Amino acid sequence: MTDDQSSIANRDQSATQPVLVLRPSTRALFGFICVMAIFFVYLSLIAVGQIEMSRPTSGVGEGLFAILFVVIIVFVLAKARQVDFTKPIMVIGPDGITGQKLPKLIP
């Protein structure tokens, strides 16, 4: 095989390599859930009056935000159960974009 043929073969092999591979991260998921849980606890304690603010509050707004954070936590956990953590979420390559939720390759 000549040098021209070997460079063509190397170029063909590199053409099939993905440009960007996005993998699910359990560390990022746990970090997000923990931060949201800390916000939930903090806002809940303000809402029930265990933590006093510099200005008096009724606690209604904090309670609503605490409920919102619980809903977000449950939604993220429900979506995380659907993700296969052994496969990449999305692969962007020269052939197109593929992903777990995509029915077929997008050229």
Secondary structure as UniProt FT lines:
FT   HELIX           3..15
FT   STRAND          20..22
FT   HELIX           26..48
FT   HELIX           60..81
FT   TURN            85..86
FT   STRAND          90..93
FT   TURN            94..95
FT   STRAND          96..99
//
